[in-house]
Amino acid sequence: MTHLVWFRSDLRSRDNPALWHACQDPDNSVMGVVFTTRQQWQQHGLGERKMQLLENAMLALRAELKQINIPLLIIPADTFADCNRTLQRIIIQLNIRSVAFNIEYEVNERRRDIEFSRWCREQQVTVCKFHDQCIVPPGEVRTKQDLPFKVFTPFKRAWIQQAENHISPPLPKPRQRNPDIQDALAGLASLQGNIPATAALADPLWPAHEDEAHKRLNDFAAERGRAYKELRDLPARDATSRLSVYLSLGLISPRQCLHTALSHNKGRLTGNNPGFDTWISELIWREFYRHLLVAFPQLCKHKAFKPDTEQVPWRHSESDFKAWCEGRTGYPIVDAAQKQLLAEGWMHNRLRMISAMFLTKHLLIDWRKGEAFFNQWLLDADLASNNGGWQWSASTGADGVPYFRIFNPTTQSQRFDTDGEFIARYIPQLAGLPAAARHQPDSLQRKRCGYDAPIVEHTFARQRALDAFKLTLTAADAGENNDE
């Protein structure tokens, strides 16, 4: 009998529950399949660089699995429906009786899997499903009233209690198999796509291989993990793990990340080293957003978590939005953040908050436009984290900041990029200014440097945002004014 493993956002051979399960019977063959669904990816708003990175990771996985004699078919399919039809053909042609895959949580993906599982039941094909994107599966962290948590801090406390039952060593790479299925695959050759082998590992900033993910994890833990809490908000410092890209591709699992953190934190989820405690907390934030996505599927449908914020009178200014996208707002820290995104496909987390809050509060532009732009350019973009972060910044989401909390980008810049080092790196025309002037150059300095004037004045923009939110939100949300 042949076991089929359907790879999705889990493009790795180690700590892959679906792959591990399929390989437990030494007498049966194992094969894998993965789909390049470019049309579907484009419908989901992914950019070309992210799609190329996904294909690179698939090629790297195929080479990794080849070492243990597991063939991986890389098959082009326009839509998820095409994936199901192709899988049905493979299952029938090879008489496959067992399919394993790791669960994806978004609405379209869940609908795809329900339809596929229904067909398998009718054909008496066993379907084995596993959780690999979360350490504690969605639905298992509940309030005392048996409801999903809407606020992070109590979710974190409950998650830590539940996690004790789920923490186990990551699964190793399966052992080498007998290469007894190759002949049977000859009839499926026409299904495979033509991804050039030279495309593999083509992105110099983000080598798409699980070995690279583990190297970055181990380097972070050994060199920067203990100082993470102290330095993580400083964008000029190389103080974060930058593993989010690898997590989004599934080249590394959250369990592998947690296991490494625990090994440096005396086995404790909290209460030991502040740096690793804080980094573990960030892993829990990632889980929180995935649990929300399952509990509140409207988040997959461009809906605000807080229904009353759907009535916020967002502005429609394409010129302001374009200036923000291109890093031409006249606020150096915002512009430098946007330029980092465009150059690297990644943005420092503190800058994501500053930039997102600038778009939604200073420019009063709908968070969904910013979310879509980040989704197109961020190589680590996934729906749960991207949506959660944007709704947090826009004060429309679960555990979102109060609407009256509006970052002052200049003071944020002075606080977290004190010497203007990050600004100078991405806006080189400001590098010649004194460090203190880089945060908010005066009109003469801007003219000499050829740097844009601010597209909106902070005090005016802040009051405009307050007035707009007050029109729609209940009196219970009102309170103190914070200007950070």
C-alpha positions as CSV (number, residue, x, y, z in Angstrom):
1,M,0.0,0.0,0.0
2,T,1.1,3.6,-0.7
3,H,0.7,6.4,1.8
4,L,0.3,9.9,0.2
5,V,1.4,13.0,2.1
6,W,-0.1,16.2,0.9
7,F,2.3,19.1,1.7
8,R,1.0,22.7,2.0
9,S,2.4,25.3,4.3
10,D,4.7,22.7,6.0
11,L,7.5,22.4,3.5
12,R,10.0,20.5,5.7
13,S,11.0,16.9,6.4
14,R,11.6,17.3,10.2
15,D,8.9,17.7,12.8
16,N,6.3,17.2,10.1
17,P,3.5,15.1,11.8
18,A,1.8,14.1,8.5
19,L,5.0,12.9,7.0
20,W,6.1,11.1,10.2
21,H,2.8,9.3,10.4
22,A,2.9,8.1,6.8
23,C,6.4,6.7,7.4
24,Q,5.7,4.6,10.4
25,D,4.7,1.5,8.5
26,P,8.0,0.2,7.0
27,D,6.3,-2.2,4.6
28,N,4.4,0.5,2.7
29,S,5.5,3.1,0.2
30,V,5.4,6.8,0.8
31,M,5.1,9.6,-1.8
32,G,4.4,13.3,-1.4
33,V,2.5,15.9,-3.5
34,V,2.5,19.7,-3.3
35,F,0.7,22.2,-5.6
36,T,1.9,25.5,-7.1
37,T,-1.4,27.3,-7.1
38,R,-0.3,30.6,-8.5
39,Q,-3.8,31.7,-9.5
40,Q,-5.1,31.0,-6.0
41,W,-2.0,32.7,-4.5
42,Q,-2.7,35.8,-6.5
43,Q,-6.4,35.7,-5.4
44,H,-5.0,35.7,-1.9
45,G,-2.9,38.7,-2.7
46,L,0.6,37.2,-2.6
47,G,3.4,39.0,-4.4
48,E,5.7,37.5,-7.0
49,R,8.7,37.3,-4.6
50,K,6.7,35.3,-2.1
51,M,5.4,32.9,-4.8
52,Q,8.9,32.4,-6.0
53,L,10.1,31.7,-2.5
54,L,7.3,29.1,-2.1
55,E,8.4,27.3,-5.3
56,N,12.0,27.5,-4.2
57,A,11.0,25.8,-0.9
58,M,9.2,23.1,-2.7
59,L,12.3,22.3,-4.8
60,A,14.4,22.2,-1.7
61,L,11.9,19.8,0.0
62,R,11.9,17.6,-3.1
63,A,15.7,17.3,-2.8
64,E,15.5,16.7,0.9
65,L,12.9,13.9,0.5
66,K,14.9,12.3,-2.3
67,Q,17.6,11.5,0.2
68,I,15.2,9.2,2.0
69,N,13.7,7.8,-1.3
70,I,10.3,9.6,-1.0
71,P,9.3,11.2,-4.3
72,L,7.6,14.6,-4.3
73,L,5.4,15.6,-7.1
74,I,5.3,19.3,-7.7
75,I,2.1,19.9,-9.6
76,P,0.6,23.2,-11.0
77,A,-3.0,23.9,-10.3
78,D,-5.0,27.1,-10.8
79,T,-7.3,26.7,-7.8
80,F,-8.0,24.6,-4.8
81,A,-10.7,22.8,-6.7
82,D,-8.1,21.8,-9.2
83,C,-5.9,20.4,-6.4
84,N,-8.7,18.2,-5.3
85,R,-9.5,16.9,-8.7
86,T,-5.8,16.1,-9.4
87,L,-5.5,14.3,-6.0
88,Q,-8.5,12.2,-6.8
89,R,-6.9,11.2,-10.1
90,I,-3.6,10.2,-8.3
91,I,-5.4,8.3,-5.6
92,I,-7.4,6.3,-8.2
93,Q,-4.5,5.7,-10.5
94,L,-2.1,4.5,-7.8
95,N,-4.8,2.8,-5.7
96,I,-3.8,4.9,-2.6
97,R,-5.7,4.0,0.5
98,S,-4.3,6.5,3.0
99,V,-3.7,10.3,2.8
100,A,-2.1,12.4,5.5
101,F,-1.9,16.2,5.7
102,N,-1.4,19.0,8.2
103,I,-4.4,21.3,8.8
104,E,-4.6,24.8,7.5
105,Y,-7.0,27.1,9.3
106,E,-8.2,29.7,6.7
107,V,-11.8,29.5,5.4
108,N,-11.0,28.6,1.8
109,E,-8.4,26.0,2.8
110,R,-10.8,24.4,5.4
111,R,-13.6,24.3,2.7
112,R,-11.1,22.6,0.3
113,D,-10.2,20.0,3.0
114,I,-13.8,19.3,3.9
115,E,-14.7,18.5,0.3
116,F,-11.6,16.4,-0.2
117,S,-12.2,14.4,3.0
118,R,-15.8,13.8,2.0
119,W,-14.7,12.3,-1.3
120,C,-12.1,10.2,0.4
121,R,-14.8,8.7,2.8
122,E,-16.9,7.8,-0.2
123,Q,-13.9,6.0,-1.8
124,Q,-13.0,4.4,1.6
125,V,-9.7,6.2,1.6
126,T,-8.3,7.0,5.1
127,V,-7.6,10.6,5.8
128,C,-5.2,11.4,8.7
129,K,-5.1,15.1,9.7
130,F,-2.6,16.8,12.1
131,H,-2.0,20.1,13.7
132,D,1.4,21.5,13.1
133,Q,0.9,25.3,12.9
134,C,0.0,25.6,16.6
135,I,1.6,23.9,19.6
136,V,-1.8,23.9,21.3
137,P,-4.5,23.2,18.7
138,P,-7.2,25.9,18.2
139,G,-10.2,25.3,20.3
140,E,-8.4,23.9,23.3
141,V,-7.7,27.2,25.0
142,R,-11.1,28.4,26.3
143,T,-12.4,30.7,29.0
144,K,-14.2,29.3,32.1
145,Q,-17.4,30.0,30.2
146,D,-16.1,27.8,27.4
147,L,-15.7,30.7,25.0
148,P,-12.7,31.7,22.9
149,F,-10.4,34.3,24.4
150,K,-10.6,37.7,22.9
151,V,-7.7,39.3,24.9
152,F,-4.1,38.1,24.8
153,T,-3.0,38.2,28.4
154,P,-5.6,35.8,29.8
155,F,-5.2,33.7,26.6
156,K,-1.5,33.4,27.4
157,R,-2.1,32.3,31.0
158,A,-4.5,29.6,29.8
159,W,-2.2,28.6,26.9
160,I,0.7,28.1,29.3
161,Q,-1.4,25.7,31.4
162,Q,-2.5,23.8,28.3
163,A,0.9,23.7,26.7
164,E,2.3,21.5,29.4
165,N,0.2,18.7,27.9
166,H,1.5,19.4,24.4
167,I,5.2,20.0,24.7
168,S,7.2,17.1,23.4
169,P,10.5,16.8,21.4
170,P,10.2,17.7,17.7
171,L,9.9,14.7,15.4
172,P,13.1,13.8,13.5
173,K,13.4,13.4,9.8
174,P,12.0,9.9,8.8
175,R,14.4,7.1,8.0
176,Q,15.3,6.1,4.4
177,R,12.5,4.3,2.6
178,N,12.7,1.5,0.0
179,P,12.6,3.2,-3.5
180,D,9.7,0.9,-4.6
181,I,7.3,3.4,-6.0
182,Q,9.3,5.1,-8.7
183,D,7.9,2.9,-11.5
184,A,4.3,3.5,-10.5
185,L,4.9,7.3,-10.8
186,A,5.8,7.1,-14.5
187,G,2.2,7.6,-15.6
188,L,1.9,10.8,-13.5
189,A,4.9,12.6,-15.1
190,S,2.6,14.8,-17.2
191,L,1.1,16.3,-14.1
192,Q,4.3,17.8,-12.8
193,G,5.2,21.5,-13.4
194,N,8.3,22.9,-14.9
195,I,9.9,24.8,-12.1
196,P,13.6,25.3,-13.2
197,A,16.0,23.8,-10.8
198,T,18.1,27.0,-11.0
199,A,15.3,28.8,-9.2
200,A,16.0,26.9,-5.9
201,L,17.5,29.0,-3.2
202,A,17.6,32.0,-5.5
203,D,16.7,34.7,-3.0
204,P,20.0,35.8,-1.4
205,L,18.3,37.2,1.7
206,W,16.1,34.2,2.3
207,P,17.6,30.8,1.3
208,A,14.5,28.7,1.2
209,H,15.7,25.5,2.9
210,E,14.9,24.1,6.3
211,D,18.6,23.8,7.1
212,E,18.9,27.6,6.8
213,A,15.9,28.0,9.1
214,H,17.5,25.8,11.8
215,K,20.8,27.7,11.4
216,R,19.0,31.0,12.0
217,L,17.1,29.6,15.0
218,N,20.3,28.2,16.6
219,D,22.3,31.4,15.9
220,F,19.5,33.5,17.5
221,A,19.2,31.4,20.5
222,A,23.0,31.2,21.1
223,E,23.8,34.8,20.3
224,R,20.8,37.1,20.8
225,G,18.1,35.3,22.7
226,R,19.1,36.5,26.1
227,A,19.1,40.1,25.1
228,Y,15.9,39.9,23.1
229,K,13.6,41.7,25.5
230,E,16.1,44.6,25.9
231,L,16.9,45.0,22.2
232,R,14.0,43.7,20.2
233,D,12.4,47.1,19.6
234,L,15.5,48.7,18.2
235,P,15.3,48.4,14.4
236,A,18.9,49.3,13.8
237,R,20.1,46.3,15.8
238,D,20.1,42.7,14.5
239,A,18.3,41.6,17.7
240,T,15.4,39.5,16.4
241,S,15.3,36.0,15.1
242,R,13.9,36.8,11.6
243,L,12.3,33.4,11.6
244,S,8.8,34.6,10.6
245,V,9.5,34.0,6.9
246,Y,10.5,30.4,7.6
247,L,7.5,29.9,9.9
248,S,5.2,31.2,7.2
249,L,6.7,28.8,4.6
250,G,6.6,25.9,7.1
251,L,10.4,25.4,6.8
252,I,10.4,25.3,10.6
253,S,7.7,24.5,13.1
254,P,6.6,26.5,16.1
255,R,7.3,23.4,18.2
256,Q,10.9,23.4,17.0
257,C,11.2,27.1,17.9
258,L,9.7,26.5,21.4
259,H,11.9,23.4,22.0
260,T,15.0,25.4,21.3
261,A,13.9,28.3,23.5
262,L,13.1,26.0,26.4
263,S,16.5,24.4,26.1
264,H,18.0,27.9,26.7
265,N,15.4,28.8,29.4
266,K,15.9,25.9,31.8
267,G,12.8,24.2,30.4
268,R,10.5,27.0,31.5
269,L,7.9,28.7,29.5
270,T,8.1,31.8,31.7
271,G,9.9,33.0,34.8
272,N,13.6,32.4,33.9
273,N,15.5,34.6,31.4
274,P,13.6,37.7,30.4
275,G,14.9,37.5,26.8
276,F,13.6,34.0,26.2
277,D,10.5,34.6,28.2
278,T,9.6,37.4,25.9
279,W,10.4,35.5,22.7
280,I,8.3,32.6,23.9
281,S,5.5,35.2,24.5
282,E,5.8,36.2,20.9
283,L,5.3,32.6,19.8
284,I,2.2,32.6,21.9
285,W,1.0,35.8,20.2
286,R,1.3,33.9,16.9
287,E,-0.8,31.1,18.3
288,F,-3.4,33.6,19.6
289,Y,-4.1,35.0,16.2
290,R,-4.5,31.5,14.7
291,H,-6.9,30.5,17.5
292,L,-8.9,33.7,16.7
293,L,-9.0,32.9,13.0
294,V,-10.7,29.5,13.7
295,A,-13.1,30.9,16.4
296,F,-14.1,33.9,14.3
297,P,-14.0,33.0,10.6
298,Q,-15.2,36.5,9.6
299,L,-11.6,37.5,10.0
300,C,-10.9,35.6,6.8
301,K,-13.5,37.7,5.0
302,H,-12.1,41.2,5.4
303,K,-14.3,41.9,8.4
304,A,-13.3,43.9,11.5
305,F,-13.3,42.0,14.7
306,K,-15.2,44.8,16.5
307,P,-18.3,45.2,14.4
308,D,-18.9,48.8,15.4
309,T,-15.6,49.8,13.8
310,E,-17.0,48.9,10.4
311,Q,-18.6,52.3,10.5
312,V,-15.4,54.3,10.9
313,P,-15.4,56.9,8.1
314,W,-12.2,56.0,6.5
315,R,-10.7,58.5,4.0
316,H,-10.2,57.5,0.3
317,S,-7.0,59.2,-0.8
318,E,-5.0,57.3,-3.3
319,S,-2.3,59.9,-3.3
320,D,-1.8,59.6,0.4
321,F,-1.9,55.8,0.2
322,K,0.6,55.8,-2.6
323,A,3.0,58.1,-0.7
324,W,2.8,55.7,2.3
325,C,3.4,52.6,0.1
326,E,6.4,54.2,-1.5
327,G,7.9,55.7,1.7
328,R,7.2,59.4,0.8
329,T,5.2,60.5,3.9
330,G,7.8,63.0,5.1
331,Y,8.0,61.1,8.4
332,P,11.5,59.5,8.3
333,I,10.8,56.5,10.5
334,V,7.7,55.6,8.5
335,D,9.4,56.0,5.2
336,A,12.5,54.0,6.3
337,A,10.2,51.2,7.4
338,Q,8.4,51.1,4.0
339,K,11.7,51.1,2.2
340,Q,13.0,48.2,4.2
341,L,9.8,46.3,3.3
342,L,10.2,47.0,-0.4
343,A,13.9,46.1,-0.4
344,E,13.9,43.0,1.9
345,G,10.4,41.6,1.9
346,W,10.5,42.0,5.7
347,M,9.9,44.7,8.2
348,H,11.0,45.0,11.9
349,N,8.0,44.4,14.2
350,R,8.2,47.8,16.0
351,L,8.1,49.5,12.6
352,R,5.1,47.4,11.5
353,M,3.2,48.9,14.4
354,I,4.4,52.5,13.7
355,S,3.7,52.2,10.0
356,A,0.3,50.6,10.3
357,M,-0.8,53.1,12.9
358,F,0.4,55.9,10.8
359,L,-1.7,54.7,7.8
360,T,-4.8,54.1,9.9
361,K,-4.7,57.0,12.4
362,H,-2.6,59.7,10.8
363,L,-4.0,59.2,7.2
364,L,-7.3,57.6,8.4
365,I,-7.1,55.1,5.6
366,D,-8.8,51.7,5.9
367,W,-6.6,49.1,7.6
368,R,-7.6,46.6,4.9
369,K,-5.7,48.5,2.2
370,G,-2.5,48.4,4.4
371,E,-3.1,44.7,5.2
372,A,-3.3,43.9,1.5
373,F,-0.1,45.9,0.8
374,F,1.8,44.1,3.5
375,N,0.4,40.8,2.3
376,Q,1.8,41.5,-1.2
377,W,5.3,42.5,-0.1
378,L,6.0,40.7,3.2
379,L,7.6,37.3,2.7
380,D,6.4,36.2,6.1
381,A,2.8,37.3,5.4
382,D,0.2,34.9,6.6
383,L,-3.5,35.8,7.1
384,A,-3.7,35.2,10.9
385,S,-0.6,37.3,11.9
386,N,-1.0,40.0,9.2
387,N,-4.7,40.5,9.9
388,G,-4.1,40.4,13.7
389,G,-1.3,42.9,13.6
390,W,-3.2,45.4,11.4
391,Q,-6.4,45.2,13.4
392,W,-4.4,45.7,16.6
393,S,-2.9,48.9,15.2
394,A,-6.2,50.1,13.8
395,S,-8.0,49.5,17.0
396,T,-10.6,47.3,15.2
397,G,-9.3,43.9,16.4
398,A,-9.2,41.6,19.4
399,D,-7.0,43.0,22.1
400,G,-6.5,46.0,19.9
401,V,-5.1,49.2,21.2
402,P,-7.7,51.8,22.3
403,Y,-8.6,54.1,19.5
404,F,-7.3,57.1,21.4
405,R,-3.8,55.5,21.6
406,I,-2.0,57.0,18.6
407,F,1.7,56.7,18.1
408,N,3.6,59.9,17.4
409,P,6.0,58.6,14.8
410,T,8.6,61.2,15.7
411,T,8.8,60.3,19.4
412,Q,8.7,56.6,18.5
413,S,11.7,57.3,16.2
414,Q,13.5,59.2,18.9
415,R,12.9,56.4,21.4
416,F,13.7,53.4,19.3
417,D,16.2,54.7,16.7
418,T,17.8,57.3,19.0
419,D,20.8,58.0,16.7
420,G,18.8,57.8,13.5
421,E,21.0,54.9,12.4
422,F,18.1,52.9,10.9
423,I,16.7,56.0,9.2
424,A,20.1,56.8,7.7
425,R,20.4,53.3,6.4
426,Y,17.2,53.4,4.4
427,I,17.0,57.1,3.6
428,P,20.6,57.9,2.8
429,Q,20.0,61.5,1.9
430,L,19.3,62.1,5.6
431,A,22.6,60.4,6.7
432,G,24.5,63.7,6.5
433,L,22.2,65.4,9.1
434,P,23.0,65.4,12.8
435,A,21.5,62.3,14.5
436,A,18.9,64.3,16.4
437,A,17.7,66.0,13.2
438,R,17.1,62.8,11.3
439,H,13.8,62.2,13.2
440,Q,12.1,65.4,12.0
441,P,14.2,67.6,9.7
442,D,13.2,71.2,9.5
443,S,12.1,72.7,6.2
444,L,15.5,74.0,5.2
445,Q,17.2,70.6,5.9
446,R,14.5,68.8,3.9
447,K,15.1,71.1,1.0
448,R,18.8,70.6,1.1
449,C,18.5,66.9,1.3
450,G,15.7,66.6,-1.2
451,Y,13.4,65.0,1.3
452,D,9.7,65.2,1.3
453,A,7.7,67.6,3.5
454,P,5.2,65.8,5.8
455,I,2.0,64.9,4.1
456,V,0.0,65.6,7.2
457,E,0.6,67.4,10.5
458,H,0.6,65.2,13.6
459,T,-1.6,67.2,15.9
460,F,-4.2,67.7,13.2
461,A,-4.1,64.1,12.1
462,R,-4.4,62.8,15.7
463,Q,-7.5,64.9,16.4
464,R,-9.0,63.9,13.1
465,A,-8.6,60.2,14.0
466,L,-10.1,60.8,17.5
467,D,-13.1,62.6,16.0
468,A,-13.7,59.9,13.4
469,F,-13.6,57.0,15.9
470,K,-15.7,58.9,18.4
471,L,-18.5,59.1,15.8
472,T,-18.8,55.3,15.7
473,L,-17.6,53.8,19.0
474,T,-19.5,53.5,22.2
475,A,-19.0,55.7,25.2
476,A,-17.5,52.8,27.0
477,D,-14.5,52.9,24.8
478,A,-13.8,56.6,25.7
479,G,-11.2,57.5,28.3
480,E,-7.8,58.9,28.7
481,N,-5.8,60.3,25.8
482,N,-2.5,58.6,25.1
483,D,0.1,60.0,22.7
484,E,3.1,57.8,22.5
